[in-house]
Amino acid sequence: MGNQSIKGYIAFIFHSHLPYVRHPEHKHSLEEKWFFEAITECYIPLLKVFQGLERDRVDYAVTFSLSPTLLAMMEDPFLQDRYARYLSKLQELAAKEEERTAGDPVFAPLARLYRERLDFTADLFLEKYGGRLVEGFRELQQGGHVELLTSAATHGYLPLLGLQKEVLYAQVAAGIENFEKIFGTVPRGIWLPECGYIPEVEEILGELGLCYFVTATHGVLYAEPRPKYGVYSPILTSGGLAAFGRDPETSHQVWSSKEGYPGDYNYREFYRDIGYDLDLDYIGNFLHPPGIRSNTGFKYYRITGSNEHKEPYNPHRAREKAAEHAGNFLFNREKQVEYYGELMDRPPLVVAPYDAELFGHWWFEGPQWIDALCRQIATTKQIKMITPSQYLAQGYPLQVSTPNISSWGDKGYHEVWLNGKNDWIYRHLHEAATKMIALATENPRAEEPLKSALNQAARELLLAQSSDWPFIITAGTMDSYARTRITSHLLRFFDLVKQIKENKIDQAWLQQLKTVDNLFPHLDYRLFQNLDETVPIEKSRLSSVL
């Protein structure tokens, strides 16, 4: 049982998610740029790190949760083409920057650094994968060092959607279906959106064949009965699922704005970008959309200090600092497992989940830190990297306990997604869900065009349920966009319901909706059928859809 020479394990979990942002009706979309930046600055740099570890035969193990909306955008030919054009424009800017800084001993090397990074990105995206970035993750999974997880279909905040268990089922089942169609395998675990947990979701997860999920620290720490080993061993729920609790120490070291590694003065300053520094006559055509001041990704300064003064960025010194911080992180984990190991009958497990977008986008050196850390861990005998599935395979007996209702949002519960700014959303979402459940149950074997209308209604409802919209409204950033997304999807949904009930389906309009809101082309509306009624679909509804 387990490896007795190892003093402890660490499970790195990178949660990769973006809301579904696809706007063919606009020539340029600021929201689509969220996706393009994440590919350029996060996903491809992380793929490069893990491909390098594979090449060098480094023994490592990490877990990636890839949200269904993110995977859908990665697989969308329209967004692939738009990203290729976006990337080409950045490469053109890189060439101009090399020309502009030529001869400058400080800034010329930085311009060359960005040009080389963009050339690598273009080669990987266009030549190696033909625009299908999911192939990179598939390769990593097949290599055996990376475990892939799914999430709920549109990252709906399940605790607040759980008035109707059919909604929980549809969100989770559609996420699993999407994962299996892309990767050809069934995920063993799920990232509950925002780590939002309520007991009602467990039966759904178990029915759909999942084995484990991840919670916030207090989701496990305050479980009932209180876990003997806290968050340093997963607990087993009454439904037979393992719940892994987030370790607070690793979170603080990386996430803390004041004490975390990303705030080191040698690291690149995120908020100093040539999109704001250079003359608009020069930079304007390379902004997105053109002429509107925005980040380009070309940043030439380091954090330097807490005031406005910034010194030029030194990539060599930043890389050294990333390796130093990796060593510090490993030292702290070794001390941590040594301490808790004396109190436990098994090696402690440190669960370290992070938003993947931190690494490379917000924290430019984050991928370098991960690379250095994986290589350093591989040389120590104290601690070993592991995935949740690998840990469960060790066979340690797990304490049966009921996790605490929780999230990893501010204050730890539901307030981010339910407050005075966004509480108006839910009565509409719940009413829409009630109508969707009724329609799906009343029409178990719909024919065209009713079938397409029902599928599109389900699609619009799922899109309206995204946790991103109430989050953005709470944060006050792009809140008008979030409000527009919620209301537009709900209005489309209710219009479809009206047409279905009156048997007057506007097929031209329906086709237009399917073109614009084309998420999950294989989505089956029957996932919303009433769970308390016997429906004429063999075995489970998910298997019938698949």
N, C-alpha and C positions, 0 to 999 in steps of 0.2 A: 504494500500500500504506500504509494508515493516514493519519492527519492529521499532516503533518510540522510544523505550527505548534504542536502540543500537546507539552509536555515530559513528560507522564505521565498515566496513567489511574488511577482508583480504582473498585473494584467493591465496593459495599456489599451484603452478603448477610445478610438477617434470617431466622434459622431459627426458625420458629414451630411449637412442638410442645407438646402435653400428652398424657398417657396417657388411654386411654379410660375415663372415669369417669362412669358412668351407673347410678343406683341407684333404680329405681322401687319397689323393695321397702321403701325408707325414705322417710318424710315429709320429712326433712331430711338432707342429706349434706354433711359437711365437705369431702369430696373433690370433689363437684360445684362447691363454692365456688371451687376452684382455677380452674375454667373460667369461672365467672361473673366473678371478679375480673379475669381476663385479658381478657375482652371489654370490661369497663368501663374498666380502667386502661391497657390496652395496645393491643388490636387496633383499637378505635374511635378512640382518640386518634391512632394512626398513620394510619388511613384518613383522618382529618380533615386531617392534615398533607399527605398526598399529594394529596388532593382540592383543598386550597388551592393547592398548587403547580400543579396542572392548571388551576385557575381563573385563576391569574395568569400562565399560559403560561411558567412557569419551565422551562428546559431542565435536566432531571435524569434520572437512570437508577438504579434500584435493583433488587435481586433479592430475592424472597420465596420461601423454601421453606415450604410448608404441609404438615405431616405428615398422612397419611391419617386417623389417629385424630382429629386436631383438626378436619379437614374433616367427618368423619362426625358429630362432636358438633355442629358448626355447622349441619349439615343435619337433625339429628334433631328432629322436631316436639315430642317430649316435653321435651327440654332447652330448646328455644326457649320453650316455655310456662313452664317452671320459671324460666328466666332473666327472662322478662317479669315474673313475680311477685316475684322477687328485686329487680329494678330498681324496681318500684313501691314496695316497702318502703323502699328507699334514698331514693326521692323523698319519701316520707312523713317519714323521718328528717330530710331536708334542710329541709323546711318547719318541723319542730319546732326544728331548730338555728337557723334564721333568727329564729324567735320567741324562743328562749332567749338569743341573743346580741344581740338588738335594742338599739341604743343604745350598744353597746360599740364604740369607734372602731377597735380592733385586730381583734377576732374577728368582728364582724358582716360585714365585707367578705369574710372567708374563708368564712364560712357561705354567703354569697351566691354565691361562686365555685363551691362544690361543687354548690349547687342548679342553677346555670346549666349546669354540665358534665353533670349527670345529666339535665336537660331535653333537652340536645342529644343525649345518648346515646339517650334514649327515642325522640326524634323520628327519629333515623337508623335505629335498630334496628327500631322498630315501624312507623313511617309510610313511610319511604323504601324499606326493604328487606323489610318484612313478616316480620321475624324471620330472614330468610336472609342472613346477613352475607357469605356467599361472593359475593353479587352485587356487593358493593363491590370485592372483589379482582378479579372478572371485569372490571368496568369499568376498573380500573387497567391490567389486562393489555391490554385492547382499546385503551387510550389510547396504548400503545406505549412508555411510560416505565418500565414495571414488567414484569420477567420472573418467571414463577412456576415453581418447581421442585417436584418430588415428593420423597418419601422412602420408605423401606421401610414395608411395610403397617402394622405395629404398632411401628415404631421398634426392631426387634430388633437387638441388637448383633451384626452379621454375623460379625466375626472368631471369635466363640465359638459361633456357630450353624453355622459352615461345615464341620463334619464331614460334613454331607450337602449336596451342592450343590443338591439339590432344594429344600431349605429356603431357600437363598439365592434361587433362582428364584421360589419362591412369594412370599416377602416382597417382592421387587422388582416382580414382575409384578402382584401384587394392588395395590401402591401406584400403579403406572402406570394400571391399569384404573380404579381409584377416581378418579384425577385426570381421566382422559379422560371419564368419565361425568359428572363435575361441570362441567368447563370446556369440554368439546367439542374440546379440542386435546391433542396429545401433548407432554409435557414434553421439552425437549432435554437437561436436566441433572437430576442427583439429588443430594440431600444425604444422604450416607451417615450413618446414625444415629451420633451421637457422633463423627463424622468417622472412624469405625472402618474401617480399610482392611486388606485382605489381597488378595494377587494373585488368589486363586481367584474373587473376585467379578467380575473384569473381563470374563471371557467371557460371564457372565450379562448384565451391563450392555450389552455390545455387541450381543448377540443380541436384546435387547429394544429396540434402537434408540436408546439414550441416547448422547449425544456427550461429556459431561464430568461430573466430580464434583469435590468440594472436599475437601481433606485438611488435617490439622494441619500446622504449619510444618515439622516434621521429616519428614513424609511425603514432601515434595518435596525438602527440603534434603539429606536423606540418601539420596536415590534413587541407583540404580546404573545407569549411571555418574553421578557427581555432576553436577548441572545447572550449566551455565556461568553462568547468570543467577540462580541461587538461586531464591527464591520470587517474583522480580519478572518472571517470564514463566512461563506454564504449560508443563508438559512433556507429551510424547505417549507414552502407554504402548504396549507392543508390540501390544496389542489395538486400537489406534487411537483410544483415548479421551484427551481432554485432562484433566490433573489440575492443579487450581489450589491452590497452597499458601497458607496463612494468613500474613499479614504480622505479625511479632511486635511491631513498634513500635506499630501502631494498636491492637492488642489490649491492650497494657500501659496505654496512655493512657486507655482507657475502662474496662477491667476491674479494674485494680489497686485493692485496697481502701484502700491508703495514699496512692498517688500519682495514682489515676485521678480523672477529673472528678466522678463521682457523690459523692465524699466531701467536696466543698467545703462549708464551714460555712454558706453561704447557701442551700443546697438543703434541700428538705423532709426532715424526719426520718421515716424509715419506721417506726421502732419506737415512736413516740409516737402513740397512737390513742385516740379517745374511747371505743372499746369497752373500754378498760382504765381510762381516766381518770375517767369519769362514774359516778354512782351506778347500781347495777344496777336499782333501781326505775325509773329514767328510761330507761336504755339497753337493758335486758334483752330487751324485746320485739322489738328491732331487730337482735339478734345472730343468728348463724346457726351452729348451731341456737339458738333462743331460750333465753336464760338462761345460756349458756356464753360466758365471756369470749373474744372474738375480734376481729379487725380489722374495722372498718366502712369504711375508706377515708377517714374524716374525720380529718385530721391537721393540727393547727394550729401546729406548731412546726418550727423549722429545726434543722439538725444542731448548729449553735452552736459545739460544741467536742467534745473527746474525753471529757468527764466527763458526769455526770448532768444538769447544769444546761442547760436549753433555753430559748431566746428565741423569741418568736412569729415565725411564718413571714411573709416579705415577698415576695409573688408578683412584684412589679415588679422588686425587686432580683435575685430568682432568674432571671427572664427575661433581665435584662441580663447576668448571669453566664453563662447558657447561650449567649448570642450571643458573649460574650467567649471562652468555651471553644471555640466553633465556629471563631472566628478563629484561635485558637492551634492547633487541630487542622489547619486548612488551611495555616497558615504552616509547620508541621512537615512536612506532606505535600509542599509545594512544595520545601522544602529536600531532602527525601528523594529525590524524583524527579530533582531537579537533580543530586544527587550520583551516584545510580546511572545516570542517563542518560549521564553521561560515560564510563561503563564498558560501555555496551551499544550495540548497533546499532539499537535501537528504543526507543520511549518505555517506561519501566518501568510495570508494572502492580502497584498496591498492592491486595491482596485483603483486605478487612476484614469478616469474618463475625462475627456476634453472635447470641446468643439474643434473639429479639424481645421476650421477656417482661421483659428488663432495662429497656426503654424505656417508662416510664409507670408500671410497677408498682414495681420496686425503685428506679428512678431517675425520680422524678416528672417532672423537667424534660427527660428524654431526648427525647421527641417535639419539644419546643421546640428542643433542640440540633440535632436532625436537620433541622428546618425552616430554622433559621438557616444551617446548614452548606450545605444544598442551594442556598439563595439566594446565599450568598457564593461558592460554587464556580461558579455560573452567570455571575458577573461577572468571573471571572478567565480569562486566556488561558493560564495555566501548566498547569492540570490539568483533566481532564474526567472526569465520572462515566460509567460504562459497565457494561453487564452482561457476564457471561462469553460469552454467544452473540455479542454485538456485538464483543467483543474478538477472538474467533475469526474473525469475518467480516473483520477487518482483513487477514488473510492472512499474518501473520508465520510464517516457518518455525519449527517447534517441535522441540526436541531430543528424541530418542527415549530414554526412560529408564524404569526400573522403580521406582515409588514404594516407600518404606520402609513396612513394617507399622507402624501408628501409630493414635492416637486423640487427641482433644483433652481427654481426661480427665486427672486428676492423675497426674503422672509420665509422661504421654504414651503409655502403652500400654494394657494390658488390666486393670490391677490394680483399678481401681474396680469392674469388673463381674465379676472373678474373684479372690476372696480367701477367707480363712478364715471369713468371715461368710456368704458366699453361694455357695460352691463346690458345695454340695449340690444346687443347682438343676439343674445341667447334665446329670447322668446321667439325670434324669427327662425333661428336654426332648429329649435325644438318643434315648432309648428311645421316647418318644411320636412323634417324627419318623419313626423307623424304621417304626413301625406305620402311621402315616399314609401314608407313601410306598407301603408294601405294599398297603394298602387301595385307594388311588387307582389304582395300577397294575393291580390285580386286577379292578377294576370301572370300565372305561373308559366305559361307557354305562349307568350305573345308572338305574333307574326309581324312582318314589316307592313307599314312603316311604324306601327306602334312600338315594336321592339327597339328601333333606333331612338325613338322619342323617349322611351323609358330609360334606356342606357344613358342618353344625354342628360336627362334629369338627374340621374344618379351622379353623373360626372360633375354637374354644376353644384350639387349639394356638397359633394366631397371637397370641391375647390373652395366653397364658402366656409367650410369647417376648419380650414387651416389655422393652426395656433399662431402663425406669424402675424395675422391681421390684428387680433387683439393685443399682441405683444407690441407691434409697431405703434398702435394707437396709444398705449400706455407710455411708451418711450417718447412719444411726440415727434418722432422722425418719420417723414413721409406719411404722416397719418392720413392726409387726404387721399393718397394712393390706396392705403389699406381700406379706408371706408368705401372708396369706389369699387374695390375688388369684391368686398363682401356684398354690397348692395347690388352690383351688376350680376353676380352669380345667382343671388337669391331672386332677383327680378326675372332672370332668364328661367330659373327653375319654376317659379310660380306661373309664368306665361306658358311653359310647357305643360304643366299640370292642367291648366285651363283648356288648352288645346286637346289634351288627351281625353279629358272628361267630356268635352263637347264633340269629340271625334272629328275635329277640324284641324288636323296637323298641317302646319305650313311647312311643306317639305323643302322649299327653297331656303327658308330661314333656318330650318333644322340643319341643312347641309352647311350653311354658313357657320352656325355654332360649332358643328363638328370640326370645321376647318380651323377656327380660332381657338376653341377650348378642346384640344384634341388629346388631352391627358388620358392615358390607359386605353388605347384603342380596343383592347379585348375585354374591357370592363363589362360585367354582366349585372344588370339591375337586380337580379334575383338574390344577390348577396344581402339585400335589405328585407327579404321576406321575414314575416313574423316568426320568431323562434319558438313560440308556444303552440304553433299550429303545425299539423302534419302537412307537408307539401309534397306533391308528386314528383320528387326528384330523388333518384336513387342515392343511397349511402349518404354522403355529406354534400351540401351545396357547393362547397369549394371544389371538391374533386370533380363534380359535374361541370364546373366552369373550366377547370384545367383540362 
